[in-house]
Each structure stands twice: as C-alpha cells, then as structure tokens.
Amino acid sequence: MADEEIVQIAMRAEVDLKNEIKIMAIKKGITMNDLLIRYVKDGIERDKREESE
C-alpha cells in the first residue's frame, strides 16, 4: 500500500469520526465541544479507576 493510500484512508477515518461525533452531539442536544469534553472527562475518570485497581 502506497503512502498516499494510507493518508487517504486516515483522512476518511477522521471525517467518519467527526461525522459520528456530530451525529451523537445532535442526538444529545449539545455542542460537539461539550460532547468531546464529556468523553475526555469520562476517559480520565476511567483511567484513574483502572490505575487504582
């Protein structure tokens, strides 16, 4: 697989992820930024719990 193909695949994945985040934010009635902040906070809390186990 050529480097150009890899870059194109990565860019498509990024677009797909952005669209998924946008759809989820709309469903929840919040902004994309608020949704991302929520996900990051949840991830940090999960990591803290896993570290303390």
C-alpha positions, 0 to 999 in steps of 0.5 A: 500500500502506497503512502498516499493510500494510507493518508487517504484512508486516515483522512476518511477515518477522521471525517467518519469520526467527526461525522459520528461525533456530530451525529451523537452531539445532535442526538444529545442536544449539545455542542460537539465541544461539550460532547468531546469534553464529556468523553475526555472527562469520562476517559480520565475518570476511567483511567484513574479507576483502572490505575487504582485497581 
